[in-house]
Each structure stands twice: as structure tokens, then as C-alpha cells.
Amino acid sequence: MNPKLPLTLLCLGALLATGPASARLYKWVDDQGNVHYSDKVPPQDARREREVKSGETGATVDRVAPPPTAEELEAQRRQAKAEAARREARRQQAEEDRRLLLTWSSAKDIEAARDERLDTLDGRINIGEQRVASLREQIAQAMQRAARAERNGGSPRRQHQRIEELEEQIAEQQRHIAAQREKRAAQAERFEREIRRYRELRGGGGD
């Protein structure tokens, strides 16, 4: 035996010479960079990447990858979750496309439905604004009555209570108006999105 051969190769040769031809050997490297050959992997090295070598020829026949780390498992989980979300988005888009094509016969039909819906919401907003204007006028009248009561030596308490009630009604109406405006903006955006998508599905036309 050549004494100049590296010790690891000498160990490998000894294992091949003494082990049965069907045996398998494992090769791995520890934290210090030392190369190991053995027919058994000790528990402390079980998580290391290793080569599987033929007991007959010493050739590499397989590789055993180390188990994934916690960080790698988390990355795989995030990737799987993102892919599932993409699949669900594609499924929902396909359902929405089918609904569009079944519901509308042209983009003009969608535009007509949009205009009707927005007109309804505009009407609700207008009614709310008129109601606010009426309440403000009632507040002005109540303030005048309160002032007269004070000038005549009476108590303005009742009028002040009325003013508070009217102010609460104004606040409620303003919240209602704000909600209707938000709904109008959302409806307008939804209809515009549907019109664009419908035309895409119809090859740029659909009118």
C-alpha cells in the first residue's frame, strides 16, 4: 500500500476490502472539514449531507441531502401559501369572467346599468344634503327663538335642547351621506373594472 495516499482514501480502501460487495458506504464532511467514510453515520452527523458509495466499486451511487432547516421550512411554507393564493385568484377570476359573459350581452349594457346605479346613489346623496340644509335652517330658527326668549326674560333652555337634537341629526345625516359617497365610488370603480374586463374577454370590443 502506498504510504503517501491520504488517510481518508486508505480508510476507504480498507472498508471496501473488508466489507461485503453489497454494502454501502457513506462519505461526509464534519464542521472541521474532516472527511469521513463509514458504513454507519453517527447520530451527531445524521443531519449532514453525505454521499452514498457502492461497497463494490467505491463509486458514488446516491446523495442524501440534509433535512431542511427551520428557516427553509418556513420559506417553503410561505412559497406554498403564495402559490395557493395565486391559484385561488386565478379560480376566482375565471368565475368572474364567466359571470360577466353570462350576465351582459355588450359593454353598453354594463354602462347603462352603471349609470342607473350611480343615479340612484346620487339621488340618495342629494336627499341627504337637502335634509342637512333643512336642519341647519331649523337650527337658525331655534337660535332666533332662544335669543328672543333671553331678551324677554324667559329661559332659552328648551331651544338649546332643540338645537342639540338638530345638530345630532345633522351629524347622522352627514355620516349617511359619507357612506353613500363611498358606496358610489366603489360602485363606479367596480363597473369600470367590469367594462374593461368584458372588452378584454371580447377581444377589445364587446360594444
C-alpha positions in Angstrom: 0.0 0.0 0.0 1.3 3.4 -0.9 2.1 5.3 2.3 1.6 8.7 0.5 -2.1 8.1 -0.1 -4.3 10.4 2.1 -5.5 8.7 5.2 -9.2 9.0 4.1 -8.5 7.1 1.0 -6.7 4.5 2.9 -9.7 4.2 5.2 -12.0 3.9 2.2 -9.8 1.2 0.7 -9.8 -0.8 3.9 -13.6 -0.5 4.2 -14.1 -1.7 0.6 -11.7 -4.5 1.1 -13.3 -5.8 4.3 -17.0 -5.1 3.6 -19.4 -7.2 1.6 -19.8 -6.2 -2.1 -23.4 -5.3 -1.5 -22.6 -3.0 1.4 -22.9 0.8 1.1 -20.6 3.3 2.5 -21.2 6.9 3.4 -19.0 9.9 2.9 -19.5 13.2 4.8 -17.5 16.2 6.0 -17.7 17.5 9.6 -17.5 21.0 10.8 -13.7 21.0 10.9 -13.6 19.9 7.3 -12.6 16.4 8.0 -13.8 13.8 5.5 -15.3 10.6 7.0 -16.1 7.2 5.4 -18.2 4.7 7.2 -21.0 2.1 6.7 -22.9 3.8 9.5 -23.5 7.5 10.2 -23.2 8.5 13.8 -26.2 10.4 15.3 -24.3 13.7 15.6 -23.7 13.6 11.8 -27.1 12.3 10.8 -28.3 15.7 9.6 -25.3 16.3 7.3 -25.2 16.0 3.6 -23.5 12.8 2.5 -22.6 10.7 -0.5 -23.6 7.1 -0.7 -20.9 4.9 -2.3 -21.0 1.4 -3.7 -19.4 -1.1 -1.4 -18.1 -2.9 -4.5 -16.6 -0.1 -6.6 -16.5 2.9 -4.3 -18.4 5.0 -6.9 -21.0 7.5 -5.7 -24.4 6.0 -6.3 -26.6 8.5 -4.4 -26.6 11.6 -2.4 -28.5 12.3 0.8 -29.4 15.9 1.3 -29.6 17.3 4.8 -33.1 17.9 6.2 -34.3 21.4 5.7 -33.6 23.9 8.4 -36.4 25.8 10.3 -35.8 28.8 8.0 -36.0 26.7 4.9 -39.2 25.1 6.1 -40.7 28.5 6.8 -39.7 29.7 3.3 -41.3 26.6 1.8 -44.5 27.2 3.8 -44.6 30.9 2.6 -44.0 29.8 -1.0 -46.7 27.2 -0.8 -49.1 29.7 0.7 -48.4 32.2 -2.0 -48.9 29.6 -4.7 -52.2 28.6 -3.2 -53.3 32.3 -3.1 -52.3 32.6 -6.8 -54.3 29.5 -7.7 -57.3 30.8 -5.8 -57.0 34.2 -7.5 -57.0 32.5 -10.9 -60.0 30.5 -10.0 -62.0 33.5 -8.8 -61.0 35.4 -11.9 -62.3 32.6 -14.1 -65.6 32.5 -12.2 -65.9 36.3 -12.5 -65.2 36.2 -16.3 -67.8 33.5 -16.7 -70.3 35.6 -14.8 -69.6 38.7 -16.9 -70.1 36.8 -20.2 -73.3 35.2 -19.0 -74.8 38.4 -17.4 -74.1 41.0 -20.1 -74.6 41.0 -23.9 -72.5 44.1 -24.5 -70.4 46.7 -22.8 -73.1 49.2 -23.4 -75.4 47.2 -21.2 -72.9 47.4 -18.4 -72.6 51.1 -18.9 -76.4 51.5 -18.7 -76.6 49.5 -15.5 -73.7 51.6 -14.1 -75.5 54.9 -14.9 -78.7 53.7 -13.4 -77.0 52.6 -10.2 -75.0 55.8 -9.8 -78.0 57.9 -10.5 -79.8 56.1 -7.6 -76.9 56.8 -5.3 -76.7 60.4 -6.4 -80.4 60.8 -5.6 -79.8 59.5 -2.1 -76.9 61.9 -1.6 -78.9 64.8 -2.8 -81.8 63.9 -0.5 -79.3 63.8 2.4 -77.8 67.1 1.5 -81.3 68.7 1.3 -82.1 67.2 4.7 -78.9 68.8 6.2 -79.8 72.2 4.7 -83.3 71.9 6.3 -81.9 71.0 9.6 -79.4 73.9 9.5 -82.3 76.3 8.8 -84.2 74.8 11.8 -81.2 75.5 14.0 -81.1 79.1 12.8 -84.7 79.5 13.7 -84.2 77.9 17.1 -81.3 80.2 17.8 -83.5 83.2 17.0 -86.2 81.9 19.3 -83.7 81.4 22.1 -82.4 84.9 21.6 -85.9 86.4 21.8 -86.6 84.3 25.0 -83.5 85.8 26.6 -84.4 89.3 25.6 -87.9 88.8 27.0 -86.6 87.4 30.3 -87.5 83.9 29.5 -85.5 80.7 29.5 -83.8 79.6 26.3 -83.2 76.1 27.7 -85.8 74.4 25.5 -84.4 76.0 22.4 -80.9 75.0 23.3 -82.0 71.4 23.7 -83.7 71.5 20.4 -80.5 72.9 18.8 -78.6 69.9 20.3 -81.1 67.5 18.9 -80.9 69.1 15.4 -77.1 69.0 15.5 -77.1 65.3 16.3 -79.5 64.8 13.3 -77.1 66.7 11.1 -74.2 64.6 12.2 -76.2 61.4 11.5 -77.2 62.7 8.0 -73.6 63.6 7.3 -72.5 60.1 8.2 -75.2 58.7 5.9 -74.0 61.0 3.0 -70.4 60.0 3.5 -71.4 56.3 3.4 -73.4 56.8 0.2 -70.4 58.6 -1.4 -68.1 55.8 -0.5 -70.6 53.3 -2.0 -70.9 55.4 -5.1 -67.1 55.5 -5.6 -66.8 51.7 -5.0 -69.7 51.0 -7.5 -68.2 53.3 -10.1 -64.8 51.6 -9.8 -66.4 48.1 -9.9 -68.4 48.9 -13.1 -65.4 50.4 -14.8 -63.3 47.4 -14.0 -66.1 45.1 -15.3 -66.3 47.1 -18.5 -62.6 46.9 -19.1 -62.5 43.2 -18.4 -65.6 42.5 -20.6 -63.9 44.2 -23.5 -60.7 42.3 -23.0 -62.7 39.0 -23.0 -64.4 40.1 -26.2 -61.1 40.8 -27.8 -61.1 44.6 -27.3 -64.6 45.1 -28.5 -67.9 44.0 -27.0 -69.9 47.2 -27.6 
